[in-house]
Amino acid sequence: MAAMAGIALGTLGAGLLGASAPRSAQAQGTPGLVEFRWDNSKDYRRLYYFITDTARLKRSEYYLLLRPKDRNTAILKLSVVVPQNFDVKISPEDVQLCFMKEGGMMSRTGCREKIPATVEISKDGRSIDIFPDRPVSDERTIGVYMNIFNPFNIGMYQFNALAQAPGDVPFAGYLGSWLIQIDPTN
């Protein structure tokens, strides 16, 4: 009888201890303060991003930002080059071009105003081409918003931003890269 009471008391104590234990924080991703690259050349430009969940296979909102200092002209076409090993199906319905609010300690990154645009995804899924209805000026922060599942494989994925400015010559120039890390599930 005493053994049964001890087991019941132990079970009750374990249940109460589990109820009072703090919950782990949900992983959120932003660029780190220090970024190490093997070839840290002048041809690489780091861009700011925010994702709501960095765990693999979790649904996440990606905010890929382009600040005014990241570009020096208006944008007629924006292309996001998706890494070859980023094995996620992205559809045009999952992608938006927005005027963005850059978050920080006291506020969240978010889409303030949707920019009317046509979104095209290449057949192999390695390029997202966004054509705004009107050229987007370089005076405000814009960004690509995607609501997708994270890939199965953990690791770092480099998304590159290319933009075409209005003008006579249709040439897409490199704006920078978002280096996104996907972590193992908790």
Stockholm file with secondary structure:
# STOCKHOLM 1.0

chainA/1-186         MAAMAGIALGTLGAGLLGASAPRSAQAQGTPGLVEFRWDNSKDYRRLYYFITDTARLKRSEYYLLLRPKDRNTAILKLSVVVPQNFDVKISPEDVQLCFMKEGGMMSRTGCREKIPATVEISKDGRSIDIFPDRPVSDERTIGVYMNIFNPFNIGMYQFNALAQAPGDVPFAGYLGSWLIQIDPTN
#=GR chainA/1-186 SS CHHHHHHHHHHHHHHHHHHHSCCCCCCCBCCCSSCCCSSCCTTCCBCCEEESCCBTTCEEEEEEEECGGGCSSCBSEEEEECCTTCCCCCCGGGEEEEEEECCCSSSCCEEEEECCEEEEECTTSCEEEEEESSCBCSSSCEEEEEEEECCSSCEEEEEEEEEECSSSSCCEEEEEEEEEEEBCCC
#=GC SS_cons         CHHHHHHHHHHHHHHHHHHHSCCCCCCCBCCCSSCCCSSCCTTCCBCCEEESCCBTTCEEEEEEEECGGGCSSCBSEEEEECCTTCCCCCCGGGEEEEEEECCCSSSCCEEEEECCEEEEECTTSCEEEEEESSCBCSSSCEEEEEEEECCSSCEEEEEEEEEECSSSSCCEEEEEEEEEEEBCCC
//
